[in-house]
Amino acid sequence: MATVFRPIDISPLRQISMRAFSSLILMLFTLASALTAQTRDEIVRSDKEKVEREGFWMYNDIPGAFEEAKRTGKPIVVVLRCLPCHECVKLDDELVDTDPVIRPLLEQFVCVRQVATNGLDLDLFQYDTDQSFAVFFLAADKTIYGRFGTRSHRTEWMGDVSLKGLAKALQGALDLHADHAQVKDALAGKRGRPMEVSSPERYPSLKDKFTDSLNYDGDVVKSCIHCHQIGDAQREYYWHDRKPIPDKVLWPYPHPKTVGLIMDPNEMATIKEVEDDSVTAQAGLRSGDVIATLDGQPMLSIADIQWVLHNVDPDGGAVPVEIIRDGSAVDAQLRFPKDWRRASDLSWRVTTWGLRRIAAGGMVLEPSTHSDAAPVSDGNESMALHVKRVGKYGPHGTAKRIGVREGDVITSFDGRTDLSSEQDLLTYVVTSKQPGDQVDVTVLRDGKELSYKLPIQK
């Protein structure tokens, strides 16, 4: 049975046009630019002082929030927010706190502002760590009602999140909380399996650099574990152990677009568009359908859909979906083919920088725009990856040191001529090679073929 969520009045939000909203975001970025005159240390310390002075948000105190939720009976909202990341567009807390619809909703929660992941319970808080703004809605017994916060590009986010969508996700979480006893079983799938380690500082690549808390008595910025460092550490956990990086770790939290599903960011789970010949289209889903449950879980946001996709087997399978169409419930199944998640785009993720170091010696690659750049191989396959940039220092400068130059076109890599994108090349290395291996690389430069041996990095 699908949970029915109560409508909320979003008329104040409707009064904010997209142009006005964009102007407000621009204003916030102007403010952020001014803040860059501050050191990162000053930004972090002033944020803590301001939030604690105002007293609305509990600051870096998730355990205290669970105690407060037990005492008051309120649900919990935890906002994970990377403070120094000015380049990462997000729904700024100043905007959220003063919004005429969102603020009254937040007042019905125990609100936590978490600005570091040191000591974070990774068995509970599992999310896309390439975000800089992620939200959890929970109960005092650690039942997860849902997640919020999505991005499909490093800077373009307007199609993924909105104030209207956040307001409706908050209300949806309150509705689930009111029916906690009835919906708890359906929410069990929103908890993940235990991670490789219980908290970020326990990953081998982080344990000698960080502790389980921020060091406000010293260099607080350098003591902070950023969200993206969790993803890097998770990948290195496998790579340094000389194991292939699992598909689930390499392509985390696939965006719904990966399966042809374009969602309305202003709604909880309303389909805006379905791409032809996609997994979603084959399931019979249509524009205007509302996803009530996916894999049995109530949906509050695009991030909730990503959570379900994140846990679909990389080898494929079927996932039940219940939709509301014209007021009636309709059951369907999404059927995923083998390697389905490899259609995701990794290029915008912080992940890619580490993979470029490991697999490409620091090269940044893109498909060549020159039709005659690559010869046709015996297998009638062609490869033409343009070397857009090469790193200069440390492991990122490996390709430069062996002789590769910007402007070269890679036509063969380890004997492969079918790696048509940077993602294909990176994937090939981290799923089939090991640190210390060498691969033969053939490049085309000024009409001549040159060969190099590229070492695979640790």
Salt bridges, closest charged atoms under 4 A:
ASP41 OD1 - ARG45 NE 2.84
ASP47 OD1 - ARG113 NH2 2.53
GLU49 OE1 - ARG53 NH1 2.56
GLU52 OE1 - LYS48 NZ 3.15
GLU54 OE2 - LYS50 NZ 3.32
GLU67 OE2 - LYS70 NZ 3.72
GLU68 OE2 - ARG71 NH2 2.64
ASP92 OD1 - ARG81 NH2 3.08
ASP93 OD1 - ARG81 NE 3.17
ASP93 OD2 - ARG113 NH1 3.62
GLU94 OE2 - LYS50 NZ 2.76
GLU107 OE2 - ARG103 NE 3.44
ASP128 OD1 - ARG349 NH1 2.81
ASP130 OD2 - ARG349 NH1 2.83
ASP141 OD2 - HIS180 NE2 3.18
ASP141 OD2 - LYS184 NZ 3.15
ASP160 OD1 - HIS255 NE2 2.72
ASP175 OD1 - ARG6 NH2 2.77
ASP232 OD2 - HIS228 ND1 3.55
ASP232 OD1 - ARG235 NH2 2.89
ASP241 OD2 - LYS243 NZ 3.21
ASP247 OD2 - ARG342 NE 3.13
GLU267 OE1 - LYS168 NZ 2.70
ASP289 OD2 - ARG325 NH2 2.79
ASP304 OD2 - LYS190 NZ 3.02
ASP315 OD1 - LYS338 NZ 3.03
ASP339 OD1 - ARG342 NE 3.98
GLU366 OE2 - HIS386 ND1 3.07
ASP408 OD1 - ARG445 NE 2.74
ASP414 OD2 - LYS433 NZ 2.76
ASP418 OD1 - ARG416 NE 2.74
GLU422 OE2 - ARG356 NE 2.85
ASP440 OD1 - LYS453 NZ 2.65
